[in-house]
Amino acid sequence: MEKPKLYIYFIHSSQVNANETIYLPCLRSEQLSHDKLIFPLSKENNDRYYKDMIDRSNVCVVELTKPDTGLNMELKYAITTKKPILALANKNIGYDAKYDKLLKNVIGYTNEAEFRYFVETFAKNYEGRVYNGVVDSTIVVGMLRDKEDVV
């Protein structure tokens, strides 16, 4: 049985060159080629409402460099839907510190390879954990042993 695809929605500012910064690095990834990448500015999604695309996704990746109103609206909606979110920001440009209150960790990257690595790692963490279109956010950190196994 084939594992379900992970649907990844990308949130970004309209002030960022999304093709160079986000879309191409992800499209160049062999690992991510098995997942469904939802780029809001692609021809396929240009006429779709962002809430519908976020609802369809399992996880979200937000690029926080040069935030604008659209990014804030999409991020707020993704947070309210309780989607797992990977937050990234270009270290050379930085991001607004207000996002530290909304998101647990913002990861800095400096180049395309780092950006791709973080997205691939994030996707790999949720690989195989999609059930009926919903990501199981439970992470097993250890196993309990039976009393007989304890020395």
Phi and psi in degrees as GROMACS dihedral restraints (atoms count N, CA, C in turn):
[ dihedral_restraints ]
;  ai    aj    ak    al  type     phi  dphi    fc
    3     4     5     6     1   -76.5    20    10
    4     5     6     7     1   136.7    20    10
    6     7     8     9     1   -69.9    20    10
    7     8     9    10     1   146.1    20    10
    9    10    11    12     1   -64.1    20    10
   10    11    12    13     1   145.3    20    10
   12    13    14    15     1   -70.3    20    10
   13    14    15    16     1   148.1    20    10
   15    16    17    18     1   -90.0    20    10
   16    17    18    19     1   128.3    20    10
   18    19    20    21     1   -97.2    20    10
   19    20    21    22     1   115.2    20    10
   21    22    23    24     1  -112.3    20    10
   22    23    24    25     1   119.6    20    10
   24    25    26    27     1   -99.7    20    10
   25    26    27    28     1   136.0    20    10
   27    28    29    30     1  -107.5    20    10
   28    29    30    31     1   121.8    20    10
   30    31    32    33     1  -104.2    20    10
   31    32    33    34     1   131.9    20    10
   33    34    35    36     1  -158.5    20    10
   34    35    36    37     1   166.2    20    10
   36    37    38    39     1   -78.7    20    10
   37    38    39    40     1   151.1    20    10
   39    40    41    42     1   -74.5    20    10
   40    41    42    43     1   -10.6    20    10
   42    43    44    45     1   -85.6    20    10
   43    44    45    46     1    -4.1    20    10
   45    46    47    48     1  -102.0    20    10
   46    47    48    49     1   143.5    20    10
   48    49    50    51     1   -74.8    20    10
   49    50    51    52     1    88.0    20    10
   51    52    53    54     1   -62.1    20    10
   52    53    54    55     1   -35.4    20    10
   54    55    56    57     1   -59.6    20    10
   55    56    57    58     1   -48.3    20    10
   57    58    59    60     1   -77.0    20    10
   58    59    60    61     1   -40.2    20    10
   60    61    62    63     1   -80.6    20    10
   61    62    63    64     1   -37.7    20    10
   63    64    65    66     1  -120.4    20    10
   64    65    66    67     1   -57.2    20    10
   66    67    68    69     1   -64.3    20    10
   67    68    69    70     1   -55.0    20    10
   69    70    71    72     1   -62.1    20    10
   70    71    72    73     1   -44.4    20    10
   72    73    74    75     1   -56.7    20    10
   73    74    75    76     1   -38.5    20    10
   75    76    77    78     1   -74.9    20    10
   76    77    78    79     1   -37.4    20    10
   78    79    80    81     1   -69.1    20    10
   79    80    81    82     1   -23.2    20    10
   81    82    83    84     1   -80.6    20    10
   82    83    84    85     1    -4.5    20    10
   84    85    86    87     1   -87.5    20    10
   85    86    87    88     1   123.5    20    10
   87    88    89    90     1   -63.9    20    10
   88    89    90    91     1   -43.4    20    10
   90    91    92    93     1   -62.3    20    10
   91    92    93    94     1   -44.1    20    10
   93    94    95    96     1   -74.9    20    10
   94    95    96    97     1   -12.5    20    10
   96    97    98    99     1   -66.0    20    10
   97    98    99   100     1   -16.7    20    10
   99   100   101   102     1   -87.2    20    10
  100   101   102   103     1   -10.1    20    10
  102   103   104   105     1  -104.0    20    10
  103   104   105   106     1   168.6    20    10
  105   106   107   108     1   -98.1    20    10
  106   107   108   109     1   111.6    20    10
  108   109   110   111     1   -94.1    20    10
  109   110   111   112     1   122.3    20    10
  111   112   113   114     1  -106.1    20    10
  112   113   114   115     1   102.3    20    10
  114   115   116   117     1   -99.0    20    10
  115   116   117   118     1   116.9    20    10
  117   118   119   120     1   -63.2    20    10
  118   119   120   121     1   -26.6    20    10
  120   121   122   123     1   -96.9    20    10
  121   122   123   124     1     8.3    20    10
  123   124   125   126     1   -73.2    20    10
  124   125   126   127     1   160.1    20    10
  126   127   128   129     1   -59.4    20    10
  127   128   129   130     1   -37.3    20    10
  129   130   131   132     1   -61.8    20    10
  130   131   132   133     1   -35.5    20    10
  132   133   134   135     1  -110.8    20    10
  133   134   135   136     1     1.4    20    10
  135   136   137   138     1   -55.6    20    10
  136   137   138   139     1   -33.7    20    10
  138   139   140   141     1   -98.5    20    10
  139   140   141   142     1     5.4    20    10
  141   142   143   144     1   -92.4    20    10
  142   143   144   145     1   149.2    20    10
  144   145   146   147     1   -79.4    20    10
  145   146   147   148     1   135.8    20    10
  147   148   149   150     1   -59.2    20    10
  148   149   150   151     1   -34.4    20    10
  150   151   152   153     1   -64.4    20    10
  151   152   153   154     1   -38.5    20    10
  153   154   155   156     1   -65.2    20    10
  154   155   156   157     1   -39.8    20    10
  156   157   158   159     1   -69.4    20    10
  157   158   159   160     1   -39.3    20    10
  159   160   161   162     1   -66.7    20    10
  160   161   162   163     1   -41.8    20    10
  162   163   164   165     1   -59.8    20    10
  163   164   165   166     1   -36.5    20    10
  165   166   167   168     1   -72.9    20    10
  166   167   168   169     1   -24.1    20    10
  168   169   170   171     1   -79.8    20    10
  169   170   171   172     1   161.2    20    10
  171   172   173   174     1   -96.8    20    10
  172   173   174   175     1   -35.9    20    10
  174   175   176   177     1  -140.9    20    10
  175   176   177   178     1   163.9    20    10
  177   178   179   180     1  -128.9    20    10
  178   179   180   181     1   146.0    20    10
  180   181   182   183     1  -118.3    20    10
  181   182   183   184     1   125.6    20    10
  183   184   185   186     1  -115.6    20    10
  184   185   186   187     1   130.8    20    10
  186   187   188   189     1  -104.2    20    10
  187   188   189   190     1   113.3    20    10
  189   190   191   192     1   -89.3    20    10
  190   191   192   193     1     0.8    20    10
  192   193   194   195     1   -68.3    20    10
  193   194   195   196     1   133.9    20    10
  195   196   197   198     1    52.6    20    10
  196   197   198   199     1    59.8    20    10
  198   199   200   201     1   -63.8    20    10
  199   200   201   202     1   150.9    20    10
  201   202   203   204     1  -136.5    20    10
  202   203   204   205     1  -177.4    20    10
  204   205   206   207     1   -61.2    20    10
  205   206   207   208     1   -41.5    20    10
  207   208   209   210     1   -61.0    20    10
  208   209   210   211     1   -44.4    20    10
  210   211   212   213     1   -59.4    20    10
  211   212   213   214     1   -45.4    20    10
  213   214   215   216     1   -62.8    20    10
  214   215   216   217     1   -40.0    20    10
  216   217   218   219     1   -65.8    20    10
  217   218   219   220     1   -45.3    20    10
  219   220   221   222     1   -66.0    20    10
  220   221   222   223     1   -42.8    20    10
  222   223   224   225     1   -63.1    20    10
  223   224   225   226     1   -44.0    20    10
  225   226   227   228     1   -59.2    20    10
  226   227   228   229     1   -43.5    20    10
  228   229   230   231     1   -66.3    20    10
  229   230   231   232     1   -42.4    20    10
  231   232   233   234     1   -60.7    20    10
  232   233   234   235     1   -39.5    20    10
  234   235   236   237     1   -65.6    20    10
  235   236   237   238     1   -43.1    20    10
  237   238   239   240     1   -67.6    20    10
  238   239   240   241     1   -26.2    20    10
  240   241   242   243     1   -85.0    20    10
  241   242   243   244     1    -2.2    20    10
  243   244   245   246     1    61.8    20    10
  244   245   246   247     1    33.6    20    10
  246   247   248   249     1   -74.3    20    10
  247   248   249   250     1   141.9    20    10
  249   250   251   252     1   -61.9    20    10
  250   251   252   253     1   134.4    20    10
  252   253   254   255     1  -126.4    20    10
  253   254   255   256     1   131.8    20    10
  255   256   257   258     1  -102.6    20    10
  256   257   258   259     1   122.5    20    10
  258   259   260   261     1  -108.0    20    10
  259   260   261   262     1   124.2    20    10
  261   262   263   264     1  -125.9    20    10
  262   263   264   265     1   150.1    20    10
  264   265   266   267     1  -147.3    20    10
  265   266   267   268     1   142.0    20    10
  267   268   269   270     1   -69.2    20    10
  268   269   270   271     1   121.2    20    10
  270   271   272   273     1   -60.9    20    10
  271   272   273   274     1   -31.6    20    10
  273   274   275   276     1   -71.3    20    10
  274   275   276   277     1   -23.1    20    10
  276   277   278   279     1  -107.0    20    10
  277   278   279   280     1   -39.9    20    10
  279   280   281   282     1    86.9    20    10
  280   281   282   283     1  -173.5    20    10
  282   283   284   285     1  -151.8    20    10
  283   284   285   286     1   166.6    20    10
  285   286   287   288     1   -73.2    20    10
  286   287   288   289     1   129.9    20    10
  288   289   290   291     1   -63.0    20    10
  289   290   291   292     1   -16.2    20    10
  291   292   293   294     1   -61.3    20    10
  292   293   294   295     1   -23.8    20    10
  294   295   296   297     1   -72.2    20    10
  295   296   297   298     1   -19.1    20    10
  297   298   299   300     1   -64.4    20    10
  298   299   300   301     1   -27.3    20    10
  300   301   302   303     1   -77.4    20    10
  301   302   303   304     1   -29.5    20    10
  303   304   305   306     1   -86.7    20    10
  304   305   306   307     1   -32.4    20    10
  306   307   308   309     1  -120.3    20    10
  307   308   309   310     1   145.3    20    10
  309   310   311   312     1   -66.5    20    10
  310   311   312   313     1   -51.1    20    10
  312   313   314   315     1  -136.6    20    10
  313   314   315   316     1   132.7    20    10
  315   316   317   318     1  -108.9    20    10
  316   317   318   319     1   125.1    20    10
  318   319   320   321     1  -101.7    20    10
  319   320   321   322     1   131.3    20    10
  321   322   323   324     1   -90.7    20    10
  322   323   324   325     1   142.8    20    10
  324   325   326   327     1  -132.2    20    10
  325   326   327   328     1   158.5    20    10
  327   328   329   330     1  -119.6    20    10
  328   329   330   331     1   -16.1    20    10
  330   331   332   333     1  -151.0    20    10
  331   332   333   334     1   175.2    20    10
  333   334   335   336     1   -59.4    20    10
  334   335   336   337     1   -41.9    20    10
  336   337   338   339     1   -61.9    20    10
  337   338   339   340     1   -42.4    20    10
  339   340   341   342     1   -66.0    20    10
  340   341   342   343     1   -44.2    20    10
  342   343   344   345     1   -56.2    20    10
  343   344   345   346     1   -50.7    20    10
  345   346   347   348     1   -60.9    20    10
  346   347   348   349     1   -42.7    20    10
  348   349   350   351     1   -57.9    20    10
  349   350   351   352     1   -47.2    20    10
  351   352   353   354     1   -65.0    20    10
  352   353   354   355     1   -39.9    20    10
  354   355   356   357     1   -67.5    20    10
  355   356   357   358     1   -42.5    20    10
  357   358   359   360     1   -62.1    20    10
  358   359   360   361     1   -43.5    20    10
  360   361   362   363     1   -63.9    20    10
  361   362   363   364     1   -43.2    20    10
  363   364   365   366     1   -59.9    20    10
  364   365   366   367     1   -47.8    20    10
  366   367   368   369     1   -63.2    20    10
  367   368   369   370     1   -40.1    20    10
  369   370   371   372     1   -63.2    20    10
  370   371   372   373     1   -35.0    20    10
  372   373   374   375     1   -62.9    20    10
  373   374   375   376     1   -27.9    20    10
  375   376   377   378     1  -104.2    20    10
  376   377   378   379     1     1.9    20    10
  378   379   380   381     1   -60.0    20    10
  379   380   381   382     1   131.6    20    10
  381   382   383   384     1    74.7    20    10
  382   383   384   385     1     8.0    20    10
  384   385   386   387     1  -114.4    20    10
  385   386   387   388     1    26.3    20    10
  387   388   389   390     1  -103.4    20    10
  388   389   390   391     1   121.7    20    10
  390   391   392   393     1  -128.5    20    10
  391   392   393   394     1   119.9    20    10
  393   394   395   396     1    52.8    20    10
  394   395   396   397     1    39.7    20    10
  396   397   398   399     1    81.1    20    10
  397   398   399   400     1     0.6    20    10
  399   400   401   402     1  -116.1    20    10
  400   401   402   403     1   137.8    20    10
  402   403   404   405     1   -83.5    20    10
  403   404   405   406     1   130.8    20    10
  405   406   407   408     1   -80.1    20    10
  406   407   408   409     1   113.8    20    10
  408   409   410   411     1   -86.8    20    10
  409   410   411   412     1     4.2    20    10
  411   412   413   414     1   -73.7    20    10
  412   413   414   415     1   129.6    20    10
  414   415   416   417     1  -116.3    20    10
  415   416   417   418     1   123.7    20    10
  417   418   419   420     1   -85.2    20    10
  418   419   420   421     1   119.9    20    10
  420   421   422   423     1  -104.4    20    10
  421   422   423   424     1    -8.5    20    10
  423   424   425   426     1  -175.0    20    10
  424   425   426   427     1   169.9    20    10
  426   427   428   429     1  -121.9    20    10
  427   428   429   430     1   142.4    20    10
  429   430   431   432     1   -82.1    20    10
  430   431   432   433     1   143.2    20    10
  432   433   434   435     1  -103.2    20    10
  433   434   435   436     1   154.4    20    10
  435   436   437   438     1   -70.4    20    10
  436   437   438   439     1   158.0    20    10
  438   439   440   441     1   -58.2    20    10
  439   440   441   442     1   -33.0    20    10
  441   442   443   444     1   -66.8    20    10
  442   443   444   445     1   -25.4    20    10
  444   445   446   447     1   -79.3    20    10
  445   446   447   448     1   -19.0    20    10
  447   448   449   450     1   -79.9    20    10
  448   449   450   451     1   129.5    20    10
